[in-house]
């Protein structure tokens, strides 16, 4: 699909801009990549039902977070935007799957989050500890629900969202480790190289037949 190739090219340009220190490339291609992913989801919006609307809301909030994280000094604002994006994704993932439908994924994600916080906590600035804690909690809930939903529904669309949630967790863990613990070599490659596939998988997890399932069938008139 041309839009997938365009998204991959824009993502590669964003990573190159970060690695080469070319701010103009980041300003141009970072939002463009997310806009292309939004276009993938928007093409499925009409037939995707409430799930699609929640996913699109999460992508739009992610776009805001992407832009806010480009300049220095807006980290907390970007963090809030992505926290709200995870709230939107969590709403999507509970549309057709009860919360905690499978407890195993939540336990696994909680263990990963606990390790991440243990590593980061000593080096976190005092003013960021509460925002980061709230963010990790919401990220963990989103990822756990995405995985629980994938096991509960056991269909390709749900599995895409589950893998997307895991990649999002990996991306944010790498970003936090690089920012607050120790610099990672080629950090942009690892952080964005997991972030963009995560968002694309979530965008492509929209089932265009979902609206037909969610819409009640009107009663038949008696002949």
TORFI-226239 format. One line per field, with one value per residue (C-alpha): residue number from 1; x, y, z. Coordinates in nm, 4 decimals, padded with zeros to 6 digits, always signed. Layout:
<nodes>
k: [NUM,...]
xx: [X,...]
yy: [Y,...]
zz: [Z,...]
</nodes>
This chain:
<nodes>
k: [1,2,3,4,5,6,7,8,9,10,11,12,13,14,15,16,17,18,19,20,21,22,23,24,25,26,27,28,29,30,31,32,33,34,35,36,37,38,39,40,41,42,43,44,45,46,47,48,49,50,51,52,53,54,55,56,57,58,59,60,61,62,63,64,65,66,67,68,69,70,71,72,73,74,75,76,77,78,79,80,81,82,83,84,85,86,87,88,89,90,91,92,93,94,95,96,97,98,99,100,101,102,103,104,105,106,107,108,109,110,111,112,113,114,115,116,117,118,119,120,121,122,123,124,125,126,127,128,129,130,131,132,133,134,135,136,137,138,139,140,141,142,143,144,145,146,147,148,149,150,151,152,153,154,155,156,157,158,159,160,161,162,163,164,165,166,167,168,169,170,171,172,173,174,175,176,177,178,179,180,181,182,183,184,185,186,187,188,189,190,191,192,193,194,195,196,197,198,199,200,201,202,203,204,205,206,207,208,209,210,211,212,213,214,215,216,217,218,219,220,221,222,223]
xx: [+00.0000,+00.1410,+00.0452,+00.2377,+00.5465,+00.5076,+00.4746,+00.7867,+00.9812,+00.8612,+00.9496,+01.2970,+01.3445,+01.2418,+01.4931,+01.7646,+01.6883,+01.7191,+02.0435,+02.1998,+02.0828,+01.8832,+01.5979,+01.4122,+01.3781,+01.2323,+00.9857,+00.8708,+00.8743,+00.7820,+00.4314,+00.3979,+00.4564,+00.1825,-00.0510,-00.0038,-00.0873,-00.3963,-00.4937,-00.4766,-00.7121,-00.9397,-00.9961,-01.1528,-01.3394,-01.6851,-01.7218,-01.5123,-01.7695,-01.6857,-01.3574,-01.2357,-01.3377,-01.1473,-00.8378,-00.8479,-00.8774,-00.5704,-00.3758,-00.4692,-00.3551,-00.0354,+00.0195,-00.0052,+00.2421,+00.4811,+00.4908,+00.5168,+00.8167,+01.0209,+01.1320,+01.2960,+01.0903,+00.7561,+00.8196,+00.5378,+00.2884,+00.3905,+00.3624,+00.0070,-00.0883,+00.0357,-00.1296,-00.4620,-00.3835,-00.3500,-00.6836,-00.8402,-00.6770,-00.7954,-01.1499,-01.1144,-00.9809,-01.2702,-01.5403,-01.5636,-01.3681,-01.4386,-01.1591,-00.9366,-01.0882,-00.7496,-00.5394,-00.2147,-00.1244,-00.1843,+00.0434,+00.3187,+00.2911,+00.2842,+00.6095,+00.7751,+00.6466,+00.7741,+01.1220,+01.1212,+01.0192,+01.2759,+01.5510,+01.4345,+01.3149,+01.6521,+01.7385,+01.3940,+01.3713,+01.1394,+00.8986,+00.8562,+00.7989,+00.4214,+00.3631,+00.5855,+00.4170,+00.0721,+00.1922,+00.3432,+00.0218,-00.1925,+00.0540,+00.0483,-00.3310,-00.3485,-00.0918,-00.2432,-00.5905,-00.4590,-00.3002,-00.6009,-00.8277,-00.6048,-00.6332,-01.0039,-01.1089,-00.8359,-00.8670,-00.6080,-00.7302,-00.7109,-00.3671,-00.2422,-00.3545,-00.1929,+00.1423,+00.1038,+00.0542,+00.3678,+00.5750,+00.4427,+00.5554,+00.8981,+00.9324,+00.8439,+01.0689,+01.3613,+01.2835,+01.2674,+01.5862,+01.7725,+01.6378,+01.6614,+01.9053,+02.1812,+02.2213,+02.1402,+02.3494,+02.1324,+01.8421,+01.6196,+01.6449,+01.5221,+01.2644,+01.1026,+01.1672,+00.9252,+00.6934,+00.5808,+00.5089,+00.3102,+00.0930,+00.0494,-00.0556,-00.3103,-00.4412,-00.4712,-00.6421,-00.9672,-01.2066,-01.4211,-01.6954,-01.7170,-01.9899,-02.2144,-02.1701,-02.2195,-02.5355,-02.8484,-03.0528,-03.3934,-03.6932,-03.8659,-04.2125,-04.4793,-04.5995]
yy: [+00.0000,+00.3439,+00.4974,+00.2288,+00.2950,+00.6700,+00.6171,+00.4013,+00.6654,+00.9464,+00.7412,+00.6676,+01.0393,+01.1246,+00.8778,+01.0095,+01.3660,+01.2707,+01.0792,+01.3518,+01.6357,+01.7996,+01.9692,+02.0714,+01.7068,+01.6167,+01.9075,+01.8080,+01.4297,+01.3440,+01.4945,+01.3803,+01.0178,+01.0279,+01.2104,+00.9298,+00.6742,+00.8786,+00.8638,+00.4831,+00.4813,+00.7511,+00.5411,+00.2824,+00.5310,+00.5191,+00.1419,+00.0873,+00.1970,+00.3296,+00.1360,+00.3290,+00.6631,+00.5917,+00.4799,+00.7940,+01.0059,+00.8292,+00.8945,+01.2635,+01.2958,+01.1141,+01.3689,+01.6441,+01.4558,+01.4095,+01.7831,+01.8796,+01.6518,+01.8042,+02.1246,+02.1302,+02.2269,+02.0707,+01.7168,+01.7162,+01.8542,+01.5824,+01.3235,+01.4373,+01.4190,+01.0613,+00.9680,+01.0846,+00.8884,+00.5746,+00.6551,+00.6676,+00.3375,+00.1810,+00.2931,+00.1307,-00.1952,-00.2232,-00.1748,-00.5452,-00.7007,-00.6648,-00.5145,-00.7831,-01.0491,-01.2240,-01.1526,-01.3067,-01.0221,-00.7634,-00.9498,-00.9693,-00.6007,-00.5030,-00.6934,-00.5110,-00.1740,-00.2451,-00.3254,-00.0123,+00.2125,+00.0504,+00.1288,+00.4830,+00.6038,+00.7083,+00.9238,+01.0783,+01.4491,+01.4982,+01.7073,+01.4314,+01.1364,+01.1756,+01.2446,+00.9527,+00.7213,+00.8165,+00.7679,+00.4257,+00.3167,+00.4184,+00.2727,-00.0542,-00.0638,+00.0019,-00.2652,-00.5199,-00.4662,-00.4856,-00.8233,-00.9498,-00.8492,-01.0276,-01.3493,-01.3015,-01.2329,-01.4348,-01.2617,-01.0900,-00.7369,-00.7827,-00.9423,-00.6378,-00.4130,-00.6467,-00.6374,-00.2624,-00.2224,-00.4250,-00.2229,+00.1006,-00.0196,-00.1093,+00.2288,+00.4250,+00.2087,+00.2741,+00.6471,+00.6684,+00.4660,+00.6898,+01.0129,+00.9397,+00.6527,+00.6147,+00.7252,+00.4555,+00.4286,+00.5172,+00.5848,+00.7374,+00.4203,+00.1982,+00.4392,+00.5471,+00.2116,+00.0568,+00.3576,+00.3936,+00.0223,+00.0309,+00.3143,+00.1614,-00.1737,-00.0038,+00.1980,-00.1175,-00.3051,-00.1315,-00.3909,-00.2265,-00.4821,-00.3876,-00.1292,-00.3939,-00.6057,-00.3134,-00.1845,-00.3584,-00.5310,-00.3589,-00.5808,-00.7217,-00.5992,-00.8661,-00.9534]
zz: [+00.0000,-00.0932,+00.2419,+00.4312,+00.2188,+00.2715,+00.6471,+00.6567,+00.4604,+00.6878,+00.9976,+00.8604,+00.7873,+01.1439,+01.2850,+01.0515,+01.1590,+01.5248,+01.4743,+01.2585,+01.4829,+01.2009,+01.3842,+01.0662,+00.9620,+01.2992,+01.2880,+00.9401,+00.9437,+01.3036,+01.2840,+00.9214,+01.0185,+01.2783,+01.0386,+00.7870,+01.0551,+01.1432,+00.7752,+00.7897,+01.0880,+00.9436,+00.6329,+00.8625,+01.0798,+00.9214,+00.9438,+01.2547,+01.5126,+01.8623,+01.8656,+01.5612,+01.7117,+02.0324,+01.8398,+01.6249,+01.9395,+02.0797,+01.7597,+01.7575,+02.1187,+02.0239,+01.7462,+02.0068,+02.2251,+01.9333,+01.8674,+02.2344,+02.2859,+02.0024,+02.1795,+02.5206,+02.8228,+02.7300,+02.8536,+03.1102,+02.8566,+02.6117,+02.8874,+02.9641,+02.5951,+02.5695,+02.9005,+02.7541,+02.4369,+02.6479,+02.8131,+02.4657,+02.3681,+02.6935,+02.6120,+02.2699,+02.4118,+02.6584,+02.3929,+02.3163,+02.6014,+02.9749,+03.1862,+03.3385,+03.1125,+03.1411,+03.4506,+03.3293,+03.0911,+03.3628,+03.6025,+03.3404,+03.2524,+03.6205,+03.6754,+03.3834,+03.5076,+03.8600,+03.7291,+03.5120,+03.8024,+04.0327,+03.7834,+03.7070,+04.0473,+04.2001,+03.8971,+03.8418,+03.9345,+04.2297,+04.0244,+03.7683,+03.9982,+04.0298,+03.6558,+03.5551,+03.8049,+03.6722,+03.3162,+03.3811,+03.5541,+03.2554,+03.0054,+03.1975,+03.2056,+02.8318,+02.7493,+02.9858,+02.8423,+02.4849,+02.5600,+02.7561,+02.4682,+02.2171,+02.4180,+02.4841,+02.1238,+01.9518,+01.6144,+01.3921,+01.4629,+01.8384,+01.8080,+01.6157,+01.9004,+02.1541,+01.9747,+01.9349,+02.3081,+02.3835,+02.1350,+02.2879,+02.6296,+02.4896,+02.3191,+02.6321,+02.8497,+02.6152,+02.6064,+02.9858,+03.0304,+02.7839,+02.9323,+03.3035,+03.3605,+03.1017,+02.7377,+02.4847,+02.1686,+01.8677,+02.1052,+01.8355,+01.6293,+01.9127,+02.0574,+01.7305,+01.5650,+01.8153,+01.8560,+01.4962,+01.4409,+01.7675,+01.6445,+01.2999,+01.4445,+01.6692,+01.3730,+01.1626,+01.4463,+01.3511,+01.2160,+00.9503,+01.0160,+01.3825,+01.3246,+01.1790,+01.4908,+01.7303,+01.5609,+01.6889,+01.4220,+01.3934,+01.4621,+01.1588,+01.0855,+01.0836,+00.7341]
</nodes>
